[in-house]
């Protein structure tokens, strides 16, 4: 499960994946491949911080 809403560093968003909740569907990586990748059948952030982006929100909201 991707979490963006509560984690901010200045103007950037902190990207985190709750590995205990991630089911490895790959939706986030499909929607926002610049921000998420699948590794060991779980989503991982490509980098820990990103500028606010609608695609990132869409990926987070699509998480089952």
N, CA, C and O atoms as a GROMACS GRO file, in nm:
protein
  256
    1UNK      N    1   0.084  -0.116   0.000
    1UNK     CA    2   0.000   0.000   0.000
    1UNK      C    3   0.090   0.124   0.000
    1UNK      O    4   0.175   0.138   0.087
    2UNK      N    5   0.071   0.209  -0.094
    2UNK     CA    6   0.150   0.332  -0.104
    2UNK      C    7   0.089   0.438  -0.013
    2UNK      O    8  -0.033   0.451  -0.005
    3UNK      N    9   0.174   0.513   0.054
    3UNK     CA   10   0.128   0.615   0.147
    3UNK      C   11   0.196   0.746   0.114
    3UNK      O   12   0.319   0.755   0.117
    4UNK      N   13   0.117   0.848   0.081
    4UNK     CA   14   0.172   0.979   0.045
    4UNK      C   15   0.116   1.090   0.131
    4UNK      O   16   0.188   1.186   0.162
    5UNK      N   17  -0.007   1.080   0.171
    5UNK     CA   18  -0.081   1.194   0.223
    5UNK      C   19  -0.020   1.257   0.348
    5UNK      O   20  -0.022   1.380   0.361
    6UNK      N   21   0.033   1.178   0.438
    6UNK     CA   22   0.078   1.233   0.565
    6UNK      C   23   0.228   1.257   0.573
    6UNK      O   24   0.278   1.294   0.679
    7UNK      N   25   0.300   1.237   0.467
    7UNK     CA   26   0.445   1.246   0.474
    7UNK      C   27   0.495   1.353   0.376
    7UNK      O   28   0.492   1.334   0.254
    8UNK      N   29   0.540   1.464   0.431
    8UNK     CA   30   0.591   1.572   0.348
    8UNK      C   31   0.728   1.616   0.399
    8UNK      O   32   0.749   1.623   0.520
    9UNK      N   33   0.818   1.645   0.311
    9UNK     CA   34   0.947   1.704   0.343
    9UNK      C   35   0.957   1.831   0.262
    9UNK      O   36   0.994   1.826   0.144
   10UNK      N   37   0.925   1.944   0.322
   10UNK     CA   38   0.922   2.068   0.245
   10UNK      C   39   0.814   2.057   0.140
   10UNK      O   40   0.699   2.029   0.174
   11UNK      N   41   0.849   2.079   0.012
   11UNK     CA   42   0.753   2.068  -0.096
   11UNK      C   43   0.745   1.929  -0.154
   11UNK      O   44   0.656   1.902  -0.234
   12UNK      N   45   0.835   1.840  -0.116
   12UNK     CA   46   0.839   1.705  -0.172
   12UNK      C   47   0.752   1.610  -0.091
   12UNK      O   48   0.731   1.630   0.029
   13UNK      N   49   0.702   1.507  -0.157
   13UNK     CA   50   0.628   1.400  -0.090
   13UNK      C   51   0.723   1.286  -0.062
   13UNK      O   52   0.808   1.253  -0.145
   14UNK      N   53   0.709   1.225   0.056
   14UNK     CA   54   0.784   1.104   0.090
   14UNK      C   55   0.704   0.985   0.038
   14UNK      O   56   0.585   0.973   0.067
   15UNK      N   57   0.768   0.898  -0.036
   15UNK     CA   58   0.701   0.779  -0.091
   15UNK      C   59   0.739   0.658  -0.007
   15UNK      O   60   0.856   0.626   0.009
   16UNK      N   61   0.637   0.592   0.046
   16UNK     CA   62   0.659   0.473   0.127
   16UNK      C   63   0.560   0.366   0.084
   16UNK      O   64   0.450   0.397   0.037
   17UNK      N   65   0.598   0.241   0.100
   17UNK     CA   66   0.510   0.128   0.072
   17UNK      C   67   0.502   0.045   0.199
   17UNK      O   68   0.604   0.006   0.256
   18UNK      N   69   0.380   0.018   0.244
   18UNK     CA   70   0.358  -0.067   0.360
   18UNK      C   71   0.370  -0.212   0.311
   18UNK      O   72   0.277  -0.267   0.254
   19UNK      N   73   0.486  -0.271   0.334
   19UNK     CA   74   0.512  -0.405   0.282
   19UNK      C   75   0.424  -0.511   0.345
   19UNK      O   76   0.401  -0.616   0.285
   20UNK      N   77   0.373  -0.485   0.466
   20UNK     CA   78   0.283  -0.584   0.528
   20UNK      C   79   0.144  -0.581   0.463
   20UNK      O   80   0.068  -0.677   0.476
   21UNK      N   81   0.110  -0.471   0.395
   21UNK     CA   82  -0.020  -0.459   0.330
   21UNK      C   83  -0.012  -0.480   0.178
   21UNK      O   84  -0.114  -0.505   0.114
   22UNK      N   85   0.107  -0.469   0.120
   22UNK     CA   86   0.123  -0.480  -0.025
   22UNK      C   87   0.094  -0.622  -0.072
   22UNK      O   88   0.149  -0.718  -0.019
   23UNK      N   89   0.005  -0.633  -0.172
   23UNK     CA   90  -0.028  -0.764  -0.228
   23UNK      C   91   0.046  -0.789  -0.360
   23UNK      O   92   0.029  -0.895  -0.421
   24UNK      N   93   0.126  -0.694  -0.403
   24UNK     CA   94   0.206  -0.712  -0.524
   24UNK      C   95   0.128  -0.712  -0.653
   24UNK      O   96   0.166  -0.778  -0.748
   25UNK      N   97   0.017  -0.638  -0.658
   25UNK     CA   98  -0.064  -0.636  -0.779
   25UNK      C   99   0.006  -0.565  -0.895
   25UNK      O  100  -0.022  -0.594  -1.011
   26UNK      N  101   0.096  -0.474  -0.864
   26UNK     CA  102   0.169  -0.401  -0.967
   26UNK      C  103   0.094  -0.282  -1.024
   26UNK      O  104   0.140  -0.218  -1.118
   27UNK      N  105  -0.023  -0.251  -0.967
   27UNK     CA  106  -0.101  -0.137  -1.017
   27UNK      C  107  -0.020  -0.008  -1.008
   27UNK      O  108  -0.017   0.070  -1.103
   28UNK      N  109   0.046   0.014  -0.896
   28UNK     CA  110   0.121   0.138  -0.878
   28UNK      C  111   0.236   0.148  -0.979
   28UNK      O  112   0.260   0.255  -1.036
   29UNK      N  113   0.306   0.037  -1.001
   29UNK     CA  114   0.416   0.038  -1.097
   29UNK      C  115   0.366   0.057  -1.240
   29UNK      O  116   0.435   0.117  -1.322
   30UNK      N  117   0.247   0.006  -1.269
   30UNK     CA  118   0.190   0.025  -1.401
   30UNK      C  119   0.144   0.168  -1.426
   30UNK      O  120   0.158   0.221  -1.536
   31UNK      N  121   0.091   0.230  -1.323
   31UNK     CA  122   0.040   0.368  -1.335
   31UNK      C  123   0.152   0.470  -1.325
   31UNK      O  124   0.153   0.569  -1.398
   32UNK      N  125   0.245   0.446  -1.235
   32UNK     CA  126   0.352   0.545  -1.209
   32UNK      C  127   0.489   0.476  -1.204
   32UNK      O  128   0.551   0.471  -1.098
   33UNK      N  129   0.536   0.424  -1.318
   33UNK     CA  130   0.663   0.351  -1.320
   33UNK      C  131   0.785   0.436  -1.284
   33UNK      O  132   0.890   0.383  -1.250
   34UNK      N  133   0.772   0.567  -1.293
   34UNK     CA  134   0.882   0.654  -1.253
   34UNK      C  135   0.898   0.657  -1.101
   34UNK      O  136   1.001   0.702  -1.049
   35UNK      N  137   0.795   0.610  -1.028
   35UNK     CA  138   0.796   0.618  -0.882
   35UNK      C  139   0.794   0.483  -0.811
   35UNK      O  140   0.840   0.472  -0.698
   36UNK      N  141   0.740   0.379  -0.878
   36UNK     CA  142   0.728   0.248  -0.815
   36UNK      C  143   0.783   0.139  -0.907
   36UNK      O  144   0.776   0.150  -1.030
   37UNK      N  145   0.837   0.034  -0.846
   37UNK     CA  146   0.881  -0.084  -0.919
   37UNK      C  147   0.843  -0.207  -0.837
   37UNK      O  148   0.823  -0.197  -0.715
   38UNK      N  149   0.832  -0.321  -0.902
   38UNK     CA  150   0.807  -0.445  -0.830
   38UNK      C  151   0.940  -0.514  -0.807
   38UNK      O  152   1.023  -0.524  -0.897
   39UNK      N  153   0.959  -0.560  -0.685
   39UNK     CA  154   1.081  -0.631  -0.647
   39UNK      C  155   1.040  -0.740  -0.548
   39UNK      O  156   0.976  -0.711  -0.446
   40UNK      N  157   1.078  -0.862  -0.576
   40UNK     CA  158   1.039  -0.975  -0.490
   40UNK      C  159   0.888  -0.979  -0.467
   40UNK      O  160   0.842  -1.005  -0.357
   41UNK      N  161   0.812  -0.952  -0.575
   41UNK     CA  162   0.665  -0.956  -0.576
   41UNK      C  163   0.601  -0.857  -0.480
   41UNK      O  164   0.490  -0.879  -0.432
   42UNK      N  165   0.673  -0.747  -0.451
   42UNK     CA  166   0.619  -0.639  -0.370
   42UNK      C  167   0.660  -0.506  -0.433
   42UNK      O  168   0.764  -0.497  -0.499
   43UNK      N  169   0.578  -0.406  -0.413
   43UNK     CA  170   0.609  -0.273  -0.465
   43UNK      C  171   0.718  -0.208  -0.380
   43UNK      O  172   0.724  -0.225  -0.259
   44UNK      N  173   0.803  -0.134  -0.447
   44UNK     CA  174   0.908  -0.056  -0.380
   44UNK      C  175   0.913   0.081  -0.446
   44UNK      O  176   0.894   0.092  -0.568
   45UNK      N  177   0.937   0.186  -0.368
   45UNK     CA  178   0.954   0.318  -0.430
   45UNK      C  179   1.086   0.322  -0.507
   45UNK      O  180   1.186   0.265  -0.464
   46UNK      N  181   1.085   0.389  -0.621
   46UNK     CA  182   1.207   0.408  -0.700
   46UNK      C  183   1.301   0.502  -0.626
   46UNK      O  184   1.423   0.483  -0.627
   47UNK      N  185   1.244   0.602  -0.561
   47UNK     CA  186   1.322   0.696  -0.480
   47UNK      C  187   1.234   0.738  -0.362
   47UNK      O  188   1.111   0.727  -0.371
   48UNK      N  189   1.293   0.784  -0.252
   48UNK     CA  190   1.212   0.813  -0.134
   48UNK      C  191   1.133   0.944  -0.138
   48UNK      O  192   1.034   0.958  -0.066
   49UNK      N  193   1.174   1.039  -0.220
   49UNK     CA  194   1.105   1.168  -0.228
   49UNK      C  195   1.071   1.201  -0.372
   49UNK      O  196   1.142   1.164  -0.465
   50UNK      N  197   0.960   1.273  -0.389
   50UNK     CA  198   0.919   1.317  -0.522
   50UNK      C  199   0.840   1.446  -0.509
   50UNK      O  200   0.776   1.472  -0.407
   51UNK      N  201   0.845   1.525  -0.612
   51UNK     CA  202   0.762   1.645  -0.617
   51UNK      C  203   0.616   1.601  -0.633
   51UNK      O  204   0.590   1.497  -0.693
   52UNK      N  205   0.521   1.678  -0.580
   52UNK     CA  206   0.380   1.643  -0.595
   52UNK      C  207   0.344   1.615  -0.741
   52UNK      O  208   0.385   1.688  -0.831
   53UNK      N  209   0.267   1.509  -0.762
   53UNK     CA  210   0.236   1.463  -0.898
   53UNK      C  211   0.103   1.390  -0.896
   53UNK      O  212   0.080   1.304  -0.811
   54UNK      N  213   0.013   1.424  -0.990
   54UNK     CA  214  -0.117   1.358  -0.997
   54UNK      C  215  -0.104   1.209  -1.024
   54UNK      O  216  -0.184   1.131  -0.973
   55UNK      N  217  -0.006   1.168  -1.103
   55UNK     CA  218   0.015   1.026  -1.131
   55UNK      C  219   0.052   0.948  -1.005
   55UNK      O  220   0.013   0.833  -0.989
   56UNK      N  221   0.125   1.010  -0.919
   56UNK     CA  222   0.163   0.949  -0.792
   56UNK      C  223   0.040   0.930  -0.704
   56UNK      O  224   0.025   0.825  -0.640
   57UNK      N  225  -0.047   1.030  -0.700
   57UNK     CA  226  -0.171   1.016  -0.624
   57UNK      C  227  -0.260   0.907  -0.682
   57UNK      O  228  -0.318   0.828  -0.608
   58UNK      N  229  -0.270   0.903  -0.815
   58UNK     CA  230  -0.351   0.801  -0.881
   58UNK      C  231  -0.300   0.661  -0.846
   58UNK      O  232  -0.378   0.570  -0.817
   59UNK      N  233  -0.168   0.645  -0.848
   59UNK     CA  234  -0.108   0.515  -0.814
   59UNK      C  235  -0.140   0.477  -0.670
   59UNK      O  236  -0.174   0.362  -0.642
   60UNK      N  237  -0.130   0.572  -0.579
   60UNK     CA  238  -0.159   0.546  -0.439
   60UNK      C  239  -0.306   0.509  -0.419
   60UNK      O  240  -0.338   0.417  -0.344
   61UNK      N  241  -0.394   0.580  -0.485
   61UNK     CA  242  -0.537   0.556  -0.471
   61UNK      C  243  -0.580   0.425  -0.536
   61UNK      O  244  -0.683   0.370  -0.499
   62UNK      N  245  -0.505   0.375  -0.633
   62UNK     CA  246  -0.542   0.252  -0.702
   62UNK      C  247  -0.496   0.127  -0.627
   62UNK      O  248  -0.532   0.016  -0.665
   63UNK      N  249  -0.420   0.146  -0.524
   63UNK     CA  250  -0.366   0.033  -0.449
   63UNK      C  251  -0.479  -0.048  -0.386
   63UNK      O  252  -0.563   0.006  -0.314
   64UNK      N  253  -0.480  -0.180  -0.413
   64UNK     CA  254  -0.587  -0.262  -0.353
   64UNK      C  255  -0.560  -0.280  -0.206
   64UNK      O  256  -0.638  -0.345  -0.137
   0.00000   0.00000   0.00000
